[in-house]
Amino acid sequence: DDLHTDAIDDAEDLNIIGVRMTMSYTEAEETSGVCGGPAGGQPAADTITGMTMHGDYNETASGSNNGDSGSHEVVSYWVNTSLIDDEIVMMSKGEIISQIDSDGAGLGPYTAEISVDAQAGNAPGGPLAPCDRTDDGEAVTYTIELIVFDYDIKPFFELVEEL
């Protein structure tokens, strides 16, 4: 897909500070033969890896369905998020803004990639109870969100009155 902030009205007016890709998936392993009981084995976990890229800002994260369903997210920021939701002392307003305002760094093209390392589980079976397991991949649903941060910096003055 073509992921670009040009597709967003007035994107240049937004303080885009990051990107988040959320992925959800289930186990698609299939069995054939006599796969009930201990001789049928267990499904194997598959590894789902997601990567987001925007300019010099790249992030990768992997998750596993552990033989069932799962989800995980990949998040990349290009501002100092440690200043968000905290009371900041000993910094000027300009210093704070330089740390939390992306200054247009969030504009432009984005790339997202998803890969799946599908594994078929074990199936000891045997000649009297053959069990075959296959796993050709997973269906991964995903959303990609731009993280926009609006801020208002208010100075705080503490007045101490001595009597």
Buried (B, 14 or more C-beta within 10 A) or exposed (E): EEBEBEEBEEBEEBBBBBBBBBBBBBBBBEBEBBBEEEBBBEBBBBBBBBBBBBEEBEBEBEBBBEBEEBBBBBBBBBBEBEBBEEEBEEEEEEEBEEBBBBEEBBBBEBEBEBEBBBBBBEBEBEEEBEBBBEBEEBEBEBEBEBBBBEEEEEEEEEEEEEE
